[in-house]
């Protein structure tokens, strides 16, 4: 499924993991605001049905969304999703993730594919990457309540290790470019570190608290809708979005 055209003063936004709650929440707001978007989906019809159920019109989907079918681990498919009609996305949202007690590597694999695709595309205007990570993986002050530490260290260890590896791949790519190695082909990244997800409505400010590595917001839960809304408000609709580059942003109630 391909959008009719992509002439817009707004940035073209690429979504990976758009059928997940957070990615979908950001994509719905982007389409309703007139952004041209591209998304990768294993089952495009599932994404269309989800967007319709969340109030996005069929006309907005047809005119403003290009959906590429495939798996995020396939670099050729990722390249197609990043560059519909030859225009390369200037903002990339990765909402890929799965929570399991078993071994999981999908977040790191997804970012690896995105970075490989960008290296092949060599965009003249390097995009911003926003990736959904998690609290509990910080190297700074503690960003989870003490009562939650056993859950984070045991039940969520493997999933959070994958999130940490994803962040590290982005950090290492930029560091290599700065040291004279391979070009990173993206201008920076923002890591979103929400606390445990709920399926509740977006509550917004002042309920939603925002922190950074040096001054984290510590809490128990946050809704997927609020994180998606923050992504839209701060990284898509806000022209000063680059102020968040290199930040690891904690989001919680």
C-alpha positions, 0 to 999 in steps of 0.5 A: 500500500502506497501513499498517493504522493509525499510533498509536505513541509512536515518531515517524512516519518518511518515507523517500525513496530507500528502495530504495537501500542506505543508505535500505533499511538504515535502513528495515529496522531501523525496521520491525523495531523497530516504527516506523511508516514511509512511503516513496515508491517508483517501483515499490512491489513492488520495495521490498516484495521488497527488505525481505522479502529483508532479513528484514522480515516481511510482517506488519511491512510490512503493518502498519507501512509505507505506500508511495506510488507515484510520482516524488520530483519530483512535489510532490503525490506527495511530500505523500501520502508525507509525510502518510499517514492525515493524520499528517505525518512527524516525521522525514524521511530522504532517501537519494536519489542517483546517481553519474555523470560526467554532469550530475545534479540529482536530490538538489537536486530531491528536497529542493526537492520535499520543502520545497515539500510541507512548505510546503503541508502546514504541519505543526504539529510541524515535522519533522527532515530527514536527508539523505545527502550526501558527504565532499569538499564541506566548507568546513572541514578536509579530510575525504577522504584526499589520494590520493582528491582526484583521484577526488573532483574529476574523476570525482565532481564532478557528483554531488558538486555535486548533493549540495552544492546539496542541502545549500545548499537546506536551509541557505538555507531555514532562513536565510530563515526566520530573517531573517523570510522564508518559514517553513521548515516543518522544525525543522532538518536533519542532513547525513550525509557518508559516504565512498565506499560499500561493500556490506559488512556493518555493522561498528559501533563502534569500526570506524565513525568519526564526525566533524563539519565542524570535526573530520572523520573522514577515511577511504576507505570505509564500508558502506551498512549502517553508515550506515543503522545510524547513522541508525537508532541516532542519529536514530530510536531515540535520543530525543536526536536533536536534538543532531545538528541543524545538524551535517554528520556524516562517517562512515567507517572 
